[in-house]
Amino acid sequence: PAYGMAPQGPMPTTVLRVANMLSPAELANPAEVEEIRREAMGACGAHGQVQAAVIPTSGPAAGVVFVKFADVRAAQAAAQALGGKTFDGRMLQTSFAPEAQFAAGNFV
């Protein structure tokens, strides 16, 4: 797999959106969702201060990991490091989410 792939989507924000971290079976298991949320926080924390991580289990962004960083640089570094990386046989896709939507709990 290609590491260091540039994130797709809108301009960088402090909210990183990581797709393909969970399988449908994992998404259906609350313990698995929490374990992967913690793993994502750990992996992202290597790039800067993580303030929160959320994995919606329903709606249009079900199974997508949203990670809120203290600053944009940390989010960009994590996006570069994780984008294109393989996790449990799935290629991770990174993009940025609007901070206001994250704050409002509007995950898309």
Backbone torsions as a table, in degrees:
resi	resn	phi	psi	omega
1	PRO	NA	153.4	179.4
2	ALA	-86.0	122.5	177.9
3	TYR	-93.3	158.0	176.5
4	GLY	72.5	26.8	178.2
5	MET	-68.8	139.3	179.1
6	ALA	-66.8	137.4	178.1
7	PRO	-65.6	152.2	179.2
8	GLN	-100.3	160.0	171.9
9	GLY	104.2	-158.1	-172.4
10	PRO	-66.3	175.5	178.6
11	MET	-55.8	151.0	-179.4
12	PRO	-58.3	141.1	174.8
13	THR	-133.1	-176.2	176.6
14	THR	-81.8	-1.6	-178.9
15	VAL	-110.2	113.2	178.0
16	LEU	-93.7	136.4	178.9
17	ARG	-112.5	119.2	-178.3
18	VAL	-117.1	114.7	-179.7
19	ALA	-99.5	155.6	176.2
20	ASN	77.9	18.9	177.1
21	MET	-81.8	-24.7	-176.9
22	LEU	-119.3	143.9	171.7
23	SER	-88.0	163.9	176.4
24	PRO	-57.6	-37.0	179.6
25	ALA	-65.6	-41.7	178.5
26	GLU	-65.2	-39.5	-179.4
27	LEU	-61.8	-30.0	-179.1
28	ALA	-80.5	-7.6	-177.1
29	ASN	-113.1	107.1	-177.2
30	PRO	-54.9	-35.7	179.1
31	ALA	-65.7	-39.8	177.9
32	GLU	-66.0	-41.9	179.6
33	VAL	-59.3	-45.6	-179.4
34	GLU	-65.9	-40.8	179.1
35	GLU	-62.3	-43.5	-179.7
36	ILE	-69.9	-35.0	176.0
37	ARG	-60.0	-43.9	179.3
38	ARG	-66.6	-40.5	177.4
39	GLU	-61.3	-42.1	179.8
40	ALA	-63.9	-42.0	178.3
41	MET	-61.5	-40.9	179.2
42	GLY	-65.7	-46.7	-179.7
43	ALA	-63.5	-40.8	-179.1
44	CYS	-74.7	-32.4	-179.9
45	GLY	-62.5	-20.0	176.5
46	ALA	-68.0	-13.9	-175.8
47	HIS	-109.9	-5.2	179.3
48	GLY	156.0	178.8	-176.0
49	GLN	-71.1	121.9	176.7
50	VAL	-95.2	127.9	179.8
51	GLN	-94.5	-31.7	-178.7
52	ALA	-165.2	157.9	172.9
53	ALA	-142.6	134.0	-176.7
54	VAL	-133.1	139.0	173.8
55	ILE	-125.8	101.7	176.4
56	PRO	-63.2	140.4	179.3
57	THR	-105.0	1.4	175.1
58	SER	-149.3	168.6	180.0
59	GLY	89.9	-175.5	-174.3
60	PRO	-65.2	-22.4	-178.6
61	ALA	-108.8	23.5	179.7
62	ALA	-56.2	128.0	177.9
63	GLY	87.5	-5.5	177.3
64	VAL	-86.5	137.9	179.1
65	VAL	-94.4	124.8	176.1
66	PHE	-108.8	122.7	-178.4
67	VAL	-119.6	124.1	179.8
68	LYS	-98.5	122.0	179.8
69	PHE	-102.4	162.5	177.4
70	ALA	-71.5	-28.2	-179.8
71	ASP	-147.9	161.2	-176.4
72	VAL	-64.8	-38.1	-178.9
73	ARG	-58.3	-42.6	179.4
74	ALA	-64.4	-41.4	178.5
75	ALA	-63.0	-41.0	178.8
76	GLN	-65.0	-42.0	-179.6
77	ALA	-63.5	-42.6	178.4
78	ALA	-66.0	-39.9	178.9
79	ALA	-60.8	-43.8	179.7
80	GLN	-64.8	-41.8	-176.6
81	ALA	-70.9	-38.3	-174.3
82	LEU	-90.1	-29.2	-178.0
83	GLY	-60.0	122.0	178.9
84	GLY	89.4	-9.7	178.7
85	LYS	-73.1	149.4	178.5
86	THR	-94.4	131.7	178.1
87	PHE	-129.4	116.2	-177.9
88	ASP	51.7	39.6	176.7
89	GLY	81.6	3.7	179.3
90	ARG	-115.0	138.4	178.1
91	MET	-81.7	124.3	-179.9
92	LEU	-73.8	141.5	176.4
93	GLN	-120.9	126.8	-178.5
94	THR	-112.7	146.9	174.2
95	SER	-155.9	-179.8	-179.7
96	PHE	-114.9	146.7	178.9
97	ALA	-113.1	148.7	177.7
98	PRO	-61.8	132.9	-178.4
99	GLU	-60.1	-40.0	-179.0
100	ALA	-63.4	-38.9	179.1
101	GLN	-66.5	-41.6	177.9
102	PHE	-61.5	-47.4	-179.3
103	ALA	-59.7	-33.7	-178.8
104	ALA	-85.1	-4.4	-177.1
105	GLY	74.4	22.0	-179.5
106	ASN	-98.8	91.2	-174.5
107	PHE	-96.6	118.1	177.8
108	VAL	-134.9	NA	NA
